Amino acid sequence: MEKINFPRKFKVYLPLIIILILLVFLMPRSSRFGYDYKKGTPWKYETLIAQFDFPILKTEEQYQRELENAGSHVIPYYRYDAKVDTKGAEAVAAMDFDTLEVLRQVTADALSHIYSIGVISTSTLQEQTGVIYVQKDRRAVKVPVSEVYTLDNAYRIMKERIAEACPGYDVDSIYAATGLGKLVEPNLVFDQQTTDLVHEESYDHISRTQGVMRSGLVIVSQGEMVTAEIEQLLNSYKAEFDSNVGYMGPRPLQWTGNVLISFFLVLLLFLAIYYCNTSIFEEYNKYLYLLMVFLLSAVGSSVVANIDPSLFYMMPFLLIVFYQLAFFTRRMVFSVYFISLLPMLIFAPNGMELFVIYLVAGTVGILVFEYFNKGWLQFVTALILFVVMVMVWFAFRLVEGMTTADYRTILDIAFGAVLSVAGYPLVYLFEKMFRLVSTSKLVDLSDTSNPLLRMLADKAPGTFQHSLQVMNLADAVGRAVDANVPLIRTAALYHDVGKIANPQCFTENETPGVKFHAELTPKESAHEIIRHVSDGVALAQKHGLPEIICDFIRTHHGTTPAAYFLNTYLNAGGDPDDVADFYYDGVRPTTKEQVILMFCDAVEAASRALKDYSPENISALVDRIVDGKIADGQLVDAEVSLKEIATIKETMKSYIQQMYHSRVAYPKRRRNA
């Protein structure tokens, strides 16, 4: 059983304490409705009795139906124009009635009566058969359309009054002679702006509720089937409880509960990092970055829950996955992502549904982002994630018996998926802020057209080929033990870059007939061999390689000796106490990736000297080199388990055997005599 060894540095725990405090204050101050129910299933809790009066909310379908009805009934708004009355009275007074002076008063009375009722233009009636608003003396009242006059009705009334006053006369002739046919004008003027305003206000007056449930009444009995009506009551009770009632117990107990929940969330985060890779605690910038990603998720969940919970569907929580994949292994990404979604369960009203949606989509994202993470292909990732999220969301709707599509939610999900891709470039800002090296950066560095690698290929072609073989071997080993493969590949290409300074010093680069070490003593030869580490670090720093790559250059030989020249020196009678010059003044590996590179470098180089590539010889070679490194104390500071070492061995043996497998001898073609 491996010994539990938690980090002892206080700086590891300080940011966790800060996150704990922030989470406590982010926690909701009111408890939520603690029952889970669905229409068509039995009520599995005790009989629920209303503890307070609460309004019964209309269903969304009922509310939308009332909105549609309100939208289909527009009541026109008219303003009374007193100037038209005055103008009419003045016109009657100025008319020449000749011998029919009696008509002046009749006409004046008829016109006054008509205007007192109101005259409306037929063109502005807009086929209204109900009521209209009429504003007169700062008061607006509803008036049936049938109770006001149109122009045609007004003229009809006028003719009837004239016919009564002048029996035996032709009314049409009187109209033509006196100009009464042009006398009447509409005095009710249509107001389009006020009509629109009143119509909009009518929506606001549509109530969201339909009655009240009194305290003490039974909402649902234990075992009773949750029907549509009961679900409506439960939804209404839940909404009132969450918004206005909430927590009804002692406040100290609530704070204690929030502290405990926050503590366990932080503990889960800490243990996830510890179980996945304890070396993260030593790489403090990476550690702080992981905590920042978790905190962004928690704060985002809290803010959205307080502003508008419906926004959860368009929030780019999947960025948590992408921001981590740029720097960490998939195991670490999944663990931290899973825990980063937990605050959503607490803050969101439908937290379980959202948690499942984002968990499934994020897990798929971990798989597909490796293949679709460049250029326009990122939108392929967005499309895949959108389809996955909609499918999971639709599955929940099927459980609830949904029969129509909610296009607003689907659009929100689509927007969130696109936003997850659009927000990815921020990873380069985080890369600078936290001094990290992203996967994209590593992929760029591992391009063999890179100037420094081209220099290595030109000046030390043998070393370059060795580096390529080490890269391929380390790639296979890294995948077997879930290491950071892009990092290992890049480090393998640059680990021997220091040999550029003196390529002829190394066997793989020797020109035929030239023996660099022929005139040197073993100590001088060892010095020339060993200095390729310091030369490599200097060259890497000169070309701006990340410090994490320089660490691989420092550690790929650790503190081992230049064995060939050390043995030559001792066999020639050298002083065993004077061998310090034969040892690399490097650093022992600390990470799993550095251990893999050390093993692969030594095994690949040694395998070139084998004369028999039988499985037994290859197995013995790998065991001898790996066990020798362990016995020499090179792994005392490394975070690698015995199980991983065993896997590393088996993978290297299998790869070397395939690389040096025997080939079929081609028979020579016989020549005809």
C-alpha positions as CSV (number, residue, x, y, z in Angstrom):
1,M,0.0,0.0,0.0
2,E,1.4,3.4,-1.0
3,K,1.9,5.9,1.7
4,I,-0.3,8.9,1.7
5,N,1.9,12.0,1.4
6,F,-0.1,15.2,1.3
7,P,1.8,18.4,0.4
8,R,3.1,20.2,3.4
9,K,3.6,23.7,2.0
10,F,1.1,26.2,3.2
11,K,0.9,28.0,-0.2
12,V,-0.8,24.9,-1.5
13,Y,-3.7,25.3,1.0
14,L,-4.0,29.1,1.0
15,P,-5.8,29.4,-2.4
16,L,-8.1,26.6,-1.3
17,I,-9.0,28.5,1.9
18,I,-9.8,31.6,-0.3
19,I,-12.0,29.5,-2.6
20,L,-13.8,28.0,0.5
21,I,-14.6,31.5,1.8
22,L,-15.8,32.7,-1.6
23,L,-18.0,29.6,-2.0
24,V,-19.6,30.2,1.4
25,F,-20.7,33.7,0.4
26,L,-21.8,32.4,-3.1
27,M,-24.1,29.8,-1.5
28,P,-27.8,30.6,-1.7
29,R,-29.2,32.1,1.5
30,S,-32.6,30.4,1.2
31,S,-33.3,26.7,0.9
32,R,-35.0,25.4,-2.1
33,F,-38.1,23.3,-2.4
34,G,-36.9,19.8,-1.3
35,Y,-39.2,17.6,-3.4
36,D,-38.6,15.9,-6.7
37,Y,-41.7,15.1,-8.7
38,K,-42.9,14.4,-12.2
39,K,-46.3,14.4,-13.9
40,G,-47.6,10.8,-14.2
41,T,-45.7,9.4,-11.2
42,P,-46.9,8.8,-7.7
43,W,-46.1,11.3,-4.9
44,K,-43.5,9.4,-2.9
45,Y,-43.3,11.7,0.1
46,E,-45.6,12.3,3.0
47,T,-48.9,14.2,2.4
48,L,-48.0,17.8,1.5
49,I,-50.1,20.5,3.2
50,A,-49.8,24.1,2.3
51,Q,-48.0,26.0,5.1
52,F,-49.0,29.4,3.8
53,D,-51.3,31.0,1.3
54,F,-49.9,31.0,-2.2
55,P,-51.2,32.1,-5.7
56,I,-51.9,29.4,-8.2
57,L,-49.7,30.1,-11.3
58,K,-51.1,29.7,-14.7
59,T,-49.3,27.2,-16.9
60,E,-47.2,28.6,-19.7
61,E,-49.8,27.3,-22.2
62,Q,-52.6,29.1,-20.4
63,Y,-50.6,32.3,-20.2
64,Q,-49.6,32.3,-23.8
65,R,-53.2,31.6,-24.9
66,E,-54.3,34.7,-23.0
67,L,-51.6,36.8,-24.6
68,E,-52.7,35.7,-28.0
69,N,-56.3,36.6,-27.2
70,A,-55.1,40.0,-26.0
71,G,-53.1,40.5,-29.1
72,S,-56.0,39.8,-31.4
73,H,-58.3,42.4,-29.8
74,V,-57.0,45.9,-30.5
75,I,-59.2,48.7,-29.1
76,P,-58.8,52.0,-31.2
77,Y,-58.2,55.2,-29.3
78,Y,-59.9,58.5,-30.4
79,R,-59.6,62.0,-29.2
80,Y,-62.5,64.5,-29.1
81,D,-61.7,67.6,-31.1
82,A,-63.8,70.6,-29.8
83,K,-62.5,72.8,-32.6
84,V,-64.7,70.9,-35.0
85,D,-67.9,71.8,-33.0
86,T,-66.9,75.5,-33.0
87,K,-66.2,75.4,-36.6
88,G,-69.6,73.8,-37.4
89,A,-71.5,76.4,-35.3
90,E,-69.7,79.2,-37.0
91,A,-70.5,77.7,-40.4
92,V,-74.2,77.4,-39.6
93,A,-74.3,81.0,-38.5
94,A,-72.8,82.1,-41.7
95,M,-75.1,80.2,-44.0
96,D,-77.7,81.8,-46.3
97,F,-81.0,80.0,-45.8
98,D,-83.0,82.6,-47.8
99,T,-86.7,82.0,-47.1
100,L,-86.1,79.0,-44.9
101,E,-84.5,80.8,-41.9
102,V,-86.2,78.4,-39.6
103,L,-83.7,75.8,-40.7
104,R,-80.8,77.7,-39.1
105,Q,-81.8,76.8,-35.6
106,V,-82.9,73.3,-36.6
107,T,-79.5,72.7,-38.3
108,A,-77.6,74.2,-35.3
109,D,-79.5,71.9,-32.9
110,A,-79.0,68.8,-35.1
111,L,-75.3,69.5,-35.5
112,S,-74.9,70.1,-31.8
113,H,-76.6,66.8,-31.1
114,I,-74.5,64.9,-33.6
115,Y,-71.2,66.3,-32.3
116,S,-72.2,65.6,-28.7
117,I,-72.5,61.9,-29.6
118,G,-69.4,61.9,-31.7
119,V,-68.7,61.5,-35.4
120,I,-66.1,59.0,-36.6
121,S,-64.6,58.7,-40.1
122,T,-65.6,55.5,-41.8
123,S,-62.1,55.0,-43.0
124,T,-60.7,55.0,-39.4
125,L,-63.4,52.6,-38.1
126,Q,-61.2,49.7,-39.3
127,E,-64.2,47.3,-39.3
128,Q,-64.5,47.6,-35.5
129,T,-67.6,45.9,-34.2
130,G,-66.8,46.1,-30.5
131,V,-65.8,49.2,-28.5
132,I,-63.5,52.2,-28.8
133,Y,-61.8,54.5,-26.4
134,V,-63.0,58.2,-26.5
135,Q,-61.0,60.8,-24.7
136,K,-62.9,64.0,-23.7
137,D,-62.0,66.5,-21.0
138,R,-58.9,64.4,-20.0
139,R,-61.1,61.4,-19.4
140,A,-61.0,58.3,-21.7
141,V,-64.1,56.0,-21.6
142,K,-65.0,52.9,-23.5
143,V,-67.9,53.6,-25.9
144,P,-69.6,50.9,-28.1
145,V,-69.0,51.6,-31.8
146,S,-72.7,51.4,-32.4
147,E,-73.3,54.5,-30.2
148,V,-71.2,56.9,-32.3
149,Y,-72.0,58.3,-35.7
150,T,-70.3,57.7,-38.9
151,L,-70.4,60.4,-41.5
152,D,-73.2,58.6,-43.4
153,N,-75.3,58.3,-40.2
154,A,-74.7,61.9,-39.3
155,Y,-76.0,63.1,-42.6
156,R,-79.0,60.8,-42.3
157,I,-79.9,62.3,-38.9
158,M,-79.4,65.8,-40.3
159,K,-81.8,65.1,-43.2
160,E,-84.4,63.6,-40.9
161,R,-84.4,66.8,-38.7
162,I,-84.7,69.1,-41.8
163,A,-87.6,66.9,-43.2
164,E,-89.5,67.3,-39.9
165,A,-89.0,71.1,-39.9
166,C,-89.8,71.7,-43.5
167,P,-92.5,69.2,-44.6
168,G,-93.3,69.3,-48.3
169,Y,-89.8,70.5,-49.3
170,D,-87.3,68.4,-51.2
171,V,-84.5,67.8,-48.6
172,D,-81.9,67.0,-51.3
173,S,-82.6,70.3,-53.0
174,I,-82.2,72.2,-49.7
175,Y,-78.8,70.3,-49.1
176,A,-77.6,71.3,-52.5
177,A,-78.7,75.0,-52.2
178,T,-77.4,75.6,-48.6
179,G,-74.2,73.5,-48.7
180,L,-75.3,71.4,-45.8
181,G,-73.8,68.4,-47.5
182,K,-70.3,69.6,-46.6
183,L,-71.1,70.8,-43.1
184,V,-70.5,67.7,-41.0
185,E,-66.9,66.6,-40.2
186,P,-65.5,63.8,-37.9
187,N,-64.9,65.3,-34.4
188,L,-63.4,62.0,-33.1
189,V,-59.8,61.8,-34.3
190,F,-58.0,58.4,-34.4
191,D,-54.8,58.3,-32.3
192,Q,-52.5,55.5,-33.6
193,Q,-49.7,56.1,-31.0
194,T,-52.0,56.0,-28.0
195,T,-53.8,53.0,-29.5
196,D,-50.4,51.1,-29.7
197,L,-49.5,52.2,-26.2
198,V,-52.8,51.1,-24.7
199,H,-52.5,47.8,-26.6
200,E,-49.0,47.1,-25.2
201,E,-50.2,47.9,-21.7
202,S,-53.0,45.4,-22.0
203,Y,-50.4,42.7,-22.0
204,D,-49.1,43.9,-18.6
205,H,-52.5,43.5,-17.1
206,I,-52.7,39.8,-17.9
207,S,-52.3,38.1,-14.6
208,R,-49.9,35.2,-14.2
209,T,-52.1,33.7,-11.5
210,Q,-55.6,32.2,-11.3
211,G,-56.7,32.1,-7.8
212,V,-55.2,31.4,-4.4
213,M,-54.5,28.1,-2.4
214,R,-55.2,28.7,1.3
215,S,-53.0,27.6,4.1
216,G,-53.9,24.2,5.6
217,L,-55.3,22.7,2.5
218,V,-53.9,19.4,1.1
219,I,-51.9,19.9,-2.1
220,V,-51.1,16.2,-2.7
221,S,-51.5,13.0,-0.6
222,Q,-48.9,10.3,-0.2
223,G,-49.1,7.8,-3.1
224,E,-51.4,10.0,-5.1
225,M,-50.7,10.2,-8.8
226,V,-49.3,13.6,-9.9
227,T,-51.8,14.8,-12.5
228,A,-51.5,18.0,-14.6
229,E,-53.6,19.9,-12.0
230,I,-51.5,18.7,-9.1
231,E,-48.3,19.5,-10.9
232,Q,-49.6,23.0,-11.4
233,L,-50.3,23.4,-7.7
234,L,-46.8,21.9,-6.8
235,N,-45.1,24.3,-9.2
236,S,-47.0,27.2,-7.7
237,Y,-46.1,26.2,-4.2
238,K,-42.5,25.6,-5.1
239,A,-42.2,29.0,-6.8
240,E,-43.6,30.8,-3.8
241,F,-41.4,28.8,-1.4
242,D,-38.2,29.6,-3.3
243,S,-38.9,33.2,-3.9
244,N,-40.5,34.5,-0.7
245,V,-40.3,31.8,2.0
246,G,-37.1,29.9,1.7
247,Y,-35.1,29.0,4.8
248,M,-37.2,29.2,8.0
249,G,-34.7,27.7,10.4
250,P,-32.0,29.3,12.6
251,R,-29.4,31.3,10.6
252,P,-26.4,29.8,12.3
253,L,-27.4,26.3,11.2
254,Q,-27.8,27.6,7.6
255,W,-24.3,29.1,7.7
256,T,-22.9,25.9,9.1
257,G,-24.4,23.9,6.4
258,N,-23.1,26.2,3.7
259,V,-19.6,26.1,5.2
260,L,-19.7,22.3,5.2
261,I,-20.9,22.0,1.6
262,S,-18.3,24.5,0.5
263,F,-15.6,22.6,2.4
264,F,-16.5,19.2,0.8
265,L,-16.5,20.8,-2.7
266,V,-13.0,22.2,-2.1
267,L,-11.9,18.9,-0.6
268,L,-13.1,17.0,-3.6
269,L,-11.2,19.4,-5.9
270,F,-8.0,18.9,-3.8
271,L,-8.3,15.1,-3.8
272,A,-9.0,15.0,-7.5
273,I,-5.8,16.8,-8.2
274,Y,-3.9,14.7,-5.7
275,Y,-5.1,11.4,-7.1
276,C,-4.5,12.4,-10.7
277,N,-1.0,14.0,-10.4
278,T,0.6,15.1,-7.2
279,S,3.3,16.9,-9.1
280,I,0.8,19.6,-9.9
281,F,1.3,20.9,-6.4
282,E,4.9,21.6,-7.2
283,E,4.1,23.3,-10.5
284,Y,2.3,26.1,-8.7
285,N,1.3,28.0,-11.8
286,K,-0.5,24.9,-13.1
287,Y,-2.1,24.4,-9.7
288,L,-3.4,28.0,-9.5
289,Y,-4.7,27.7,-13.1
290,L,-6.8,24.6,-12.2
291,L,-8.2,26.4,-9.2
292,M,-9.0,29.5,-11.3
293,V,-11.0,27.3,-13.8
294,F,-13.0,25.8,-11.0
295,L,-13.7,29.2,-9.5
296,L,-14.9,30.6,-12.8
297,S,-17.4,27.8,-13.1
298,A,-18.7,28.3,-9.5
299,V,-19.0,32.1,-9.9
300,G,-20.6,31.8,-13.3
301,S,-23.2,29.3,-11.9
302,S,-24.0,31.6,-9.0
303,V,-24.3,34.8,-11.1
304,V,-26.5,33.1,-13.8
305,A,-28.8,31.6,-11.1
306,N,-29.4,35.1,-9.6
307,I,-29.9,36.9,-12.9
308,D,-31.9,34.5,-15.0
309,P,-31.7,30.7,-14.6
310,S,-32.8,30.2,-18.2
311,L,-29.4,31.5,-19.3
312,F,-27.7,28.3,-18.1
313,Y,-28.4,26.7,-21.5
314,M,-26.3,29.3,-23.3
315,M,-23.4,29.5,-20.8
316,P,-20.2,28.2,-22.3
317,F,-19.4,25.8,-19.4
318,L,-17.7,23.5,-22.0
319,L,-14.8,26.0,-22.1
320,I,-13.7,24.5,-18.8
321,V,-12.9,21.3,-20.7
322,F,-11.1,23.1,-23.5
323,Y,-9.1,25.4,-21.2
324,Q,-7.8,22.4,-19.4
325,L,-7.1,20.2,-22.4
326,A,-4.6,22.8,-23.5
327,F,-2.3,22.0,-20.6
328,F,-3.4,18.8,-18.8
329,T,-4.0,15.1,-19.5
330,R,-7.6,13.8,-20.1
331,R,-7.7,12.1,-16.7
332,M,-7.0,15.4,-14.9
333,V,-9.4,17.3,-17.2
334,F,-12.3,15.0,-16.6
335,S,-11.8,14.9,-12.8
336,V,-11.6,18.7,-12.4
337,Y,-14.4,19.3,-14.9
338,F,-16.7,16.9,-13.1
339,I,-16.1,18.7,-9.8
340,S,-16.4,22.1,-11.5
341,L,-20.0,21.3,-12.5
342,L,-21.0,20.4,-8.9
343,P,-21.9,24.0,-7.9
344,M,-24.4,24.0,-10.8
345,L,-26.3,21.3,-8.9
346,I,-26.6,23.6,-5.9
347,F,-27.3,27.0,-7.7
348,A,-29.5,26.0,-10.7
349,P,-33.2,25.3,-10.2
350,N,-33.0,22.3,-12.6
351,G,-29.4,21.5,-11.6
352,M,-29.6,17.8,-12.2
353,E,-30.7,18.2,-15.8
354,L,-28.0,20.8,-16.5
355,F,-25.4,18.7,-14.7
356,V,-26.1,15.7,-16.9
357,I,-26.2,17.7,-20.1
358,Y,-22.9,19.4,-19.5
359,L,-21.2,16.3,-18.1
360,V,-22.1,14.2,-21.2
361,A,-21.2,17.0,-23.6
362,G,-17.9,17.7,-21.8
363,T,-16.9,14.0,-21.8
364,V,-17.6,13.9,-25.6
365,G,-15.7,17.1,-26.0
366,I,-12.6,15.6,-24.3
367,L,-12.7,12.9,-27.0
368,V,-13.4,14.9,-30.1
369,F,-11.3,18.1,-29.4
370,E,-8.1,16.1,-30.0
371,Y,-9.2,15.7,-33.6
372,F,-11.1,18.9,-34.3
373,N,-9.1,21.6,-32.5
374,K,-7.6,23.6,-35.4
375,G,-9.0,26.4,-37.4
376,W,-12.5,25.9,-38.8
377,L,-12.5,22.3,-37.5
378,Q,-13.3,23.8,-34.0
379,F,-16.8,24.5,-35.4
380,V,-17.1,20.8,-36.1
381,T,-16.5,20.3,-32.4
382,A,-19.2,22.9,-31.7
383,L,-21.7,21.1,-33.9
384,I,-21.0,17.7,-32.3
385,L,-21.4,19.2,-28.8
386,F,-24.6,21.0,-29.8
387,V,-26.1,17.7,-31.1
388,V,-25.1,15.9,-28.0
389,M,-26.6,18.5,-25.7
390,V,-29.8,18.7,-27.6
391,M,-30.2,14.9,-27.5
392,V,-29.7,14.8,-23.7
393,W,-32.1,17.8,-23.2
394,F,-34.6,16.1,-25.5
395,A,-34.3,12.9,-23.4
396,F,-35.4,14.8,-20.3
397,R,-38.3,16.3,-22.2
398,L,-39.5,12.9,-23.3
399,V,-39.5,11.8,-19.7
400,E,-41.7,14.8,-18.9
401,G,-44.1,14.0,-21.8
402,M,-43.1,17.0,-24.0
403,T,-44.8,16.9,-27.4
404,T,-43.7,20.2,-28.9
405,A,-40.2,21.5,-29.4
406,D,-38.9,24.5,-27.4
407,Y,-37.0,26.3,-30.1
408,R,-35.9,29.0,-27.7
409,T,-33.9,26.5,-25.5
410,I,-32.5,24.8,-28.6
411,L,-31.2,28.2,-29.9
412,D,-29.7,28.9,-26.5
413,I,-27.9,25.6,-26.6
414,A,-26.6,26.4,-30.1
415,F,-25.4,29.8,-29.0
416,G,-23.6,28.3,-26.0
417,A,-21.9,25.7,-28.2
418,V,-20.6,28.3,-30.6
419,L,-19.6,30.5,-27.7
420,S,-17.5,27.6,-26.3
421,V,-15.5,27.7,-29.5
422,A,-15.4,31.5,-29.8
423,G,-14.1,31.8,-26.3
424,Y,-11.2,29.3,-26.7
425,P,-8.6,31.9,-27.9
426,L,-8.6,33.3,-24.3
427,V,-6.5,30.2,-23.5
428,Y,-3.5,32.0,-25.0
429,L,-4.1,34.9,-22.6
430,F,-4.1,32.4,-19.7
431,E,-1.0,30.8,-21.1
432,K,0.8,34.1,-20.7
433,M,-0.8,35.0,-17.3
434,F,0.1,31.7,-15.7
435,R,3.3,31.1,-17.7
436,L,2.0,27.8,-19.0
437,V,2.8,25.9,-22.3
438,S,-0.3,24.9,-24.2
439,T,-0.7,21.8,-26.3
440,S,-1.0,24.1,-29.4
441,K,2.4,25.6,-28.5
442,L,3.9,22.2,-28.1
443,V,2.6,21.0,-31.4
444,D,4.1,24.0,-33.1
445,L,7.5,23.4,-31.4
446,S,7.5,19.7,-32.5
447,D,7.2,20.7,-36.2
448,T,10.5,19.5,-37.7
449,S,10.6,22.6,-39.9
450,N,11.3,24.6,-36.7
451,P,14.6,26.5,-37.2
452,L,16.3,24.9,-34.2
453,L,15.3,21.4,-35.3
454,R,16.5,22.1,-38.9
455,M,19.8,23.2,-37.4
456,L,20.0,19.9,-35.5
457,A,19.2,17.9,-38.6
458,D,21.8,19.7,-40.7
459,K,24.7,19.8,-38.2
460,A,24.0,16.6,-36.2
461,P,21.9,14.3,-38.5
462,G,22.6,11.2,-36.5
463,T,21.4,12.9,-33.3
464,F,18.3,14.1,-35.1
465,Q,17.4,10.6,-36.2
466,H,18.0,9.4,-32.7
467,S,15.7,12.1,-31.4
468,L,13.0,11.1,-33.8
469,Q,13.3,7.5,-32.6
470,V,13.2,8.5,-29.0
471,M,10.1,10.7,-29.7
472,N,8.2,7.7,-31.3
473,L,9.2,5.4,-28.5
474,A,8.3,8.0,-25.8
475,D,5.0,8.6,-27.6
476,A,4.0,4.9,-27.3
477,V,5.1,4.8,-23.6
478,G,3.3,8.1,-22.8
479,R,0.0,6.9,-24.1
480,A,0.3,3.6,-22.2
481,V,0.6,5.4,-18.8
482,D,-1.6,8.4,-19.6
483,A,1.2,10.9,-19.6
484,N,1.3,14.3,-21.4
485,V,2.1,13.0,-24.9
486,P,2.5,16.3,-26.7
487,L,4.9,17.4,-24.0
488,I,7.0,14.2,-24.2
489,R,7.1,14.3,-28.0
490,T,8.4,17.9,-28.0
491,A,10.9,17.3,-25.2
492,A,12.2,14.2,-27.0
493,L,13.0,16.2,-30.2
494,Y,15.0,18.8,-28.2
495,H,16.6,16.8,-25.4
496,D,19.9,16.4,-27.3
497,V,19.9,19.7,-29.1
498,G,23.1,20.7,-27.2
499,K,25.0,18.2,-29.5
500,I,24.9,20.9,-32.2
501,A,27.8,22.6,-30.5
502,N,30.1,19.6,-31.1
503,P,28.4,17.0,-33.2
504,Q,31.6,15.0,-34.0
505,C,32.0,14.3,-30.3
506,F,29.1,11.8,-30.5
507,T,29.3,8.4,-32.3
508,E,26.0,8.8,-34.2
509,N,27.4,11.9,-36.0
510,E,31.0,10.7,-36.6
511,T,32.4,11.2,-40.1
512,P,33.9,7.9,-41.4
513,G,37.7,7.8,-40.6
514,V,37.5,10.6,-38.0
515,K,37.8,9.6,-34.4
516,F,37.2,12.7,-32.2
517,H,38.1,10.9,-28.9
518,A,41.3,9.3,-30.2
519,E,43.6,12.0,-28.8
520,L,41.6,12.7,-25.6
521,T,41.9,11.2,-22.1
522,P,38.8,9.6,-20.6
523,K,38.2,12.6,-18.4
524,E,38.4,15.0,-21.3
525,S,36.1,12.8,-23.4
526,A,33.6,12.6,-20.5
527,H,33.7,16.4,-20.2
528,E,32.9,16.9,-23.9
529,I,30.1,14.4,-23.7
530,I,28.6,15.8,-20.5
531,R,28.6,19.5,-21.6
532,H,25.9,18.8,-24.2
533,V,23.4,19.2,-21.4
534,S,24.5,22.7,-20.5
535,D,25.0,23.6,-24.1
536,G,21.5,22.3,-24.8
537,V,20.0,24.5,-22.1
538,A,21.8,27.6,-23.3
539,L,20.8,26.9,-26.9
540,A,17.2,26.3,-25.9
541,Q,17.0,29.5,-23.9
542,K,18.6,31.4,-26.7
543,H,15.9,30.2,-29.1
544,G,13.1,31.0,-26.7
545,L,12.0,27.5,-25.8
546,P,9.7,27.2,-22.8
547,E,11.4,26.5,-19.4
548,I,9.5,23.2,-19.2
549,I,11.5,21.9,-22.2
550,C,14.7,23.1,-20.7
551,D,13.9,21.0,-17.6
552,F,13.8,17.9,-19.8
553,I,17.2,18.7,-21.2
554,R,18.6,19.1,-17.6
555,T,17.0,15.8,-16.4
556,H,17.3,13.4,-19.3
557,H,20.6,12.1,-17.9
558,G,20.0,13.0,-14.3
559,T,23.1,12.5,-12.3
560,T,24.3,9.4,-14.1
561,P,27.8,8.9,-15.3
562,A,29.2,8.8,-18.8
563,A,29.6,5.1,-18.3
564,Y,31.8,4.2,-21.3
565,F,34.6,6.6,-20.4
566,L,34.2,6.0,-16.6
567,N,34.7,2.3,-17.2
568,T,37.6,3.0,-19.5
569,Y,39.2,5.2,-16.9
570,L,38.8,2.6,-14.1
571,N,39.9,-0.3,-16.2
572,A,43.1,1.6,-17.0
573,G,43.8,1.9,-13.3
574,G,42.2,5.3,-12.6
575,D,41.5,6.4,-9.0
576,P,38.0,5.3,-7.9
577,D,37.8,8.2,-5.6
578,D,38.4,10.7,-8.4
579,V,35.5,10.1,-10.7
580,A,33.3,13.2,-10.1
581,D,34.2,14.5,-13.5
582,F,32.5,11.5,-15.1
583,Y,29.1,12.3,-13.7
584,Y,26.5,14.6,-15.2
585,D,25.9,17.7,-13.1
586,G,22.2,17.6,-13.9
587,V,18.9,17.3,-12.1
588,R,17.1,14.0,-11.3
589,P,13.7,13.8,-13.0
590,T,10.7,14.7,-11.0
591,T,7.7,14.2,-13.3
592,K,6.4,11.0,-15.0
593,E,7.2,12.6,-18.4
594,Q,10.8,13.3,-17.5
595,V,11.2,9.7,-16.3
596,I,9.8,8.4,-19.5
597,L,12.2,10.5,-21.6
598,M,15.2,9.3,-19.5
599,F,14.3,5.6,-20.0
600,C,13.5,6.0,-23.7
601,D,16.7,7.9,-24.4
602,A,18.9,5.3,-22.7
603,V,17.0,2.3,-24.2
604,E,16.9,3.6,-27.8
605,A,20.7,4.4,-27.7
606,A,21.6,1.1,-26.1
607,S,19.4,-0.9,-28.5
608,R,21.5,0.2,-31.5
609,A,24.4,-1.8,-30.1
610,L,22.5,-5.1,-29.9
611,K,23.6,-7.7,-32.3
612,D,20.7,-10.1,-31.6
613,Y,17.2,-8.5,-31.4
614,S,15.5,-11.5,-29.9
615,P,12.7,-10.9,-27.5
616,E,14.9,-12.2,-24.7
617,N,17.8,-9.9,-25.4
618,I,15.5,-6.9,-25.8
619,S,13.8,-7.7,-22.5
620,A,17.1,-8.1,-20.7
621,L,18.3,-4.8,-22.1
622,V,15.2,-2.8,-21.0
623,D,15.2,-4.4,-17.5
624,R,19.0,-3.7,-17.1
625,I,18.7,-0.1,-18.0
626,V,15.5,0.7,-16.1
627,D,16.6,-1.2,-13.0
628,G,20.0,0.4,-13.2
629,K,18.4,3.9,-13.2
630,I,16.3,3.0,-10.2
631,A,19.3,1.5,-8.3
632,D,21.3,4.6,-9.1
633,G,18.7,6.7,-7.3
634,Q,17.5,8.6,-10.4
635,L,13.8,8.2,-9.5
636,V,13.9,9.2,-5.8
637,D,12.3,12.5,-6.6
638,A,10.0,11.3,-9.3
639,E,6.2,11.0,-9.1
640,V,5.9,7.6,-10.7
641,S,4.4,4.4,-9.3
642,L,5.8,0.8,-9.5
643,K,2.8,-0.1,-11.7
644,E,3.6,2.6,-14.1
645,I,7.3,1.6,-14.3
646,A,6.2,-2.0,-15.1
647,T,3.9,-0.6,-17.9
648,I,6.8,1.5,-19.2
649,K,9.0,-1.5,-19.4
650,E,6.5,-3.7,-21.2
651,T,5.7,-1.0,-23.7
652,M,9.4,-0.3,-24.5
653,K,10.0,-4.0,-25.0
654,S,7.1,-4.4,-27.3
655,Y,8.0,-1.3,-29.3
656,I,11.7,-2.2,-29.7
657,Q,10.8,-5.7,-30.8
658,Q,8.5,-4.3,-33.5
659,M,11.1,-1.7,-34.6
660,Y,13.9,-4.3,-35.0
661,H,11.8,-7.3,-36.1
662,S,13.4,-9.6,-38.6
663,R,12.7,-9.1,-42.3
664,V,12.1,-11.6,-45.1
665,A,15.2,-12.2,-47.2
666,Y,14.4,-11.6,-50.8
667,P,15.6,-14.5,-53.1
668,K,17.8,-13.6,-56.0
669,R,16.3,-14.1,-59.4
670,R,17.9,-16.8,-61.4
671,R,19.3,-15.9,-64.8
672,N,18.6,-18.2,-67.7
673,A,21.7,-19.8,-69.2
